[in-house]
Amino acid sequence: MKLILVRHGNTFGPGDRVCWVGARSDLPLVDKGKAQAAEVGEALKASGLAPSVIYCGPLKRTVETATIAARTAGWADVDMEISDALKEIDYGDWEGKSNDDIRSEYGDADIDGWQKDSVWPEGYGWKPGVNAIQSNWKAMISSIQGKYGPDAVAVIVTSNGILRLVAPEYGISASAAKVGTGHMCLIEDGVVKVWNSKTLS
């Protein structure tokens, strides 16, 4: 089975206050984010892959990214499913705060631990938890394979936080797990071929 993992496009534009947004902040894509989604679609079209299904999280930014990318790729007839397994992390006490806010209020150690090494910070109300996210992911992948078969090609549009936590499942180190907005990963039969790239080659 081939998995094409996509991080949604930008939700902040020039001059916007950039802050932590997760499950409780349902922001749409800004113009740059829509352009990034279209670029993903062009890359998907160029790959020559024929998708069996497109999965995305329930928030606007992931649904919009998936919709624009699919339209650009010419995949109007491909099924798109919204999965709660891809719902973003609730960042608890950090939600709505900037990096500077978090550093000022809580210090550097926990935010650096997450940003540099994907270490889940304890004590701030993040949820649903690492084990739940990883378990939900595995169940979703198993369901896709059961429904579409071992040769399925699944496009999965989600968030950086989810991708950071499932990366070790595919041998990507926690420190290298970050995926940029509008970037993609390609996994074939459990082996990473591309990680955090604007193309699939």
Secondary structure, 3 states (H helix, E strand, C coil): CEEEEEECCCCCCCCCCCCCCCCCCCCCCCHHHHHHHHHHHHHHHHHCCCCCEEEECCCHHHHHHHHHHHHHHCCCCCCEEECHHHCCCECHHHCCCCHHHHHHHHCCHHHHHHHHHCCCCCCCCCECCHHHHHHHHHHHHHHHHHHHCCCCEEEEEECHHHHHHHHHHHCCCHHHCCCCCCCEEEEECCEEEEEEECCCC
